[in-house]
Amino acid sequence: MWQRVEQQFSDFYVQSGGIILTFLRGMREFHLGGNERRRLLQQMARVGWETIPLALMIGLFTGMTVALGTGIVLAQFGQQQWIASVVSESMIKEMGPVFTAFIIAARVGAAMTAELGTMAVNDEVNVLRVLGIRVNRYLLMPRIVAAVTMTPALTAYSTVMGLFGGCLIATSYFGVSWVTFWAETFRYITVGEIAKGLFKGVVFGAIYSSVCCYKGVNTSGGAEGVGRATTSAVVVSLSGILVANYLLTRYLFG
């Protein structure tokens, strides 16, 4: 029993170190010359542009749900005008960054792991090394940089959609005027609050991209191994996002 526990702790620390090194190696290879720019733009389109419909849906319905849930309680005390502040607080600092990172990690992160994992089990990664191609620059850098840059952008977009969703529910269900809702919203929103949400997006993008790249490049065991690596990457990414969100909220933004 103790050997199993020891092995699990050992695997945890080894993988944690590997994930951190994957991020550092990818960022160290940041370069926009030659074909790197084209590959980076392709990955940014995958992470950003192709995920916009999902970010819209997540943000809109999250804001609507928050407004509906809090509005029912606040309406009992005749305080419907505070719906805007609750929606703003939730979307800008918590639900917007977390839910956006969740959907990107599940969609884009899983694709990253499966793609890199397939290359690994087919020895394509080793072929790149034999040909003298810098694997960290060719494979890791575009994906990690794209995630770090586009996740906060999608977070901002999703948050705005959440505010519109909250406004829709507040005005249609609880009789709050558009002017009152947006006045309360802009009274709460500050540059500092927006920066906190965007910074979380940067951190979450670094987490899921590093995890998925690490799991993908180190995949073994054929097609079955690719499936295991993809599942593990998504689970670890979502867990890491939740833990990081708590730590950031508690110790940095608390």
N, C-alpha and C positions, 0 to 999 in steps of 0.2 A: 504493500500500500504506500509506504513512504517513498519507495523508489518511483512509483507512478507520480506522486505529488512533486517529487524533486524533478522528474523529467518534464512535467508540465510547466513548472516554473522556469526551467532551463530553456524550453522551447519558447516560452513567452518572452524572455529577455533576448534570446537570439533573434526572434522575429521582430521585436521592437527595435533593436539596433539595426537590423537590416532595412526596415522601413525608413528610419531616420536617415541612414546612409543613402538610400535610394533618392530621397528628396534632395539631399545635399549634392549628390552627384548630378542629378538632373538640372538643378539650378546653377551649378558651377559651369555647366556646359552651355549656358545661355549664349546664343549666337544667332545673328540675323543675316549672315552672309550666305550667298549661294542658295542651295535648295532648302536650307533650314527655314528660311522665311516662308516658303511655300508649304512645307510640312506643318509649320506652326499655324498658319492661317487655316489649313484644312482641319486641324484639331480644334481650333477656336470655333470654327463653323459647326463642328460636331457638338461641342460642349454648349455653345451659346445659341446660335441660330436655330438649330434643329430641336432644341429643348424649349424654345419660347412657348409653343402651345401648351405644353405640360406646366410650365411655370405660370402661365396665365390661369389655367384651371385651378392649380393648387392655391395660388394667391387669392383668386376671386372667391372660391368657396370657403377657404379658411377665414377670410375676413367676414363673409356672410354668417358663418357659423358662430364666430366669436361675438359678432354684433347681436345675433339672435339670442344666444345663451345669456349674455350679460344684460341685454335689453329686457328680457322677461323678468329678471330679478330687480333691475333698477326701476322698471315701470311700476312695481308694487309700491315704491316710495316716491313716485313722481319725479325721478331724477334721470329721465331719459337723455338729457343733454350730455351726460357723462359717458355715453356710449362711445363717442369719438375718442376720448382720452384712453379708454380701455382698449379699443381696437388699435389705436396708434402704438400704445405701449407693447401690446402683444405682437403686432406685425413687425415693427421696426427692430426690436431687440431680441425677440425670441422665435415666434412661429415663422416669420418670414425667412430668416437665415436657416433655421433648422429644417423646415419642410422643403425648402428649395434644395438644400444640400442632400437631403434624403432622396429626392426624386432624381437628381443628377447622378448621385452615387449608384442608384439602382439601375438607371438607364445607361449612362455613359460609362460609369466605372465597371459595370459588368461586361460591357463591350470591350473596354480596354483589356481586362483580364483575359477574356476569351481569345482576343486577337493575339496578344503577346504569348499567352499559354500555348496556342496552336503553333506559333512560330518556334517556341521553345521545344515542344515535343517532336517537332519535325526537323530539329537541328538547324533551323534557319538562323537562329541567334548565333550559334557557333560558326556558321558559314560567314556571317557578317564580320565576326572577329577575325577569321582566317583571311578575309579579304582586306583586313586593315581598316575597316570602318569602325568608327567610335560609336559603340552601341549606346552608351549613355547619351550622346548627342543625337544620334539618329532615332532612337526609340523613346527614351525617357524624357528628354528635355521638352519636345513639343507638347506632350501630353500633360506634364506637370505644369508648365508655364501656362498652357491654355486653361487648365482647371483653376489655377490661382488667379488668373485675370478675369475669366468669364463668370465664375461663380458669384463674386460680389455684384457684377453687372446684372445677372439674373435675379439675385437677391433683391436688388433695388426695383427691378421690374415687377417681381412677384409681390413685393411690399406695396407698391403703388396700386396694383390690381386688388390687393386685399383691402386697402383703404376705400377704393371705389365700391367693392362689395359690401363693406360695412356701412358705407353711406347709403347704398341702395336699400338695405334692410332697415336702417334707422329712419329713413324718410318714408318708406312705404308701409312699415309695420308699426312704428312707434311715433309717428307724427313729428319727428324732428326735422326742422327745415334744413335745406342744403346749406344755407348761410351759417346757421348755428353749428352744424356738424363740421364744416371746414374751418370755421373760426376757432373752434375748440381744438381741432387737429393741428392747425398751424401755430396755435398758442403753445401746444405741447412740444411740437417738433423743433429740435435745435440741431445745429451742426454736429454737436457732440453726440447726440443720440443717433443721428444718421451714421456717423463715423463708427460707432460701436457695432451697429448691424453690419456694415460693410466689412469691418475688420473680422467679424465672425465668419463672413463669407470667404475671406481670404484664407483663414485658418482651416475651415472645413474643406475648401478646395485642395489645400495642401495635404490634408489627411487622406481623403478618399483617393486622390490621384497617386500618392505615394504607396498606399496600401495595395491598390489594384495593380500598379506597375511592378511592385515587388512580388506579389503573388503570381502575376503573369510570367515574368521572366524566370522565376524559379519553379515553374510547373514541370512535373514529370508524371509518367504513367499513362501516356496516350490520351485517348478521348475521355476516358473516365477521369483521369487526372485533371483535365481541363475543366470538367464539370465540378469537381471538388474544389479546385482553385477559385473558380468563379463564385461559387456559393460562399466559400470562406471569405473571399475578398469583400463581398457585399455585407456579410454579417459583421466582420471586423470594422469595416468603414462606418456602418451605422452606429455600432457601439462606440467607436472612437469619436464620432460627431457628438453623441449624447454626453459622453464624459467630458469632452473639450468644452461643450456648451455650459455645463455646470461649473467647471473650473474657471472659465472666463467670466461668467456671471458672478460667481462667488468672490473671486480674488482680484479680478481686474476691474469689473464694472459694478461691483457690489457697493 
